[in-house]
Amino acid sequence: MIRQPVTSSNLRSVGYDPASQTLEIEFNSGAIYQYDGVPADIQDGLMHSSSLGSYFHQNIKDRYSHRRIG
């Protein structure tokens, strides 16, 4: 999945596959996680948020099944 760099104190890059609704996030720590079943409007909200880290913690982190891939 291709991720695009983001400006955030917590997130380094974000990718999204609308067909599978998979959100992939690379954190500044280097860890990469995939989140399953994330609707496009949640991904869009993340990308347009003034604070990506806060949006992630409030709307994604504990709401979707996820796995570490890197």
TABELFEN-V607559 format. One line per field, one symbol per residue. ss: DSSP state (H for helix, E for strand, C for the rest). psi: psi as a letter, one per 30 degrees, with the letter a starting at -180 (. if undefined). burial: b if it has 24 or more other C-alpha atoms within 12 Angstrom, else e. A space follows every 10 residues. Layout:
ss = ???
psi = ???
burial = ???
This chain:
ss = CCCEECCCCC EEEEEEECCC CEEEEEECCC CEEEECCCCH HHHHHHHCCC CHHHHHHHHC CCCCCEEECC
psi = kkkkkljlfe kelklkjfef hkkkkklfff kkkkkkgjle feeeeefgkf jeeeeeeffe egfkklkkf.
burial = eeeeebebee bbbbbbeeee ebbbbbbeee ebbbbbebee ebbeebbeee ebbeebeeeb beeeeeeeee
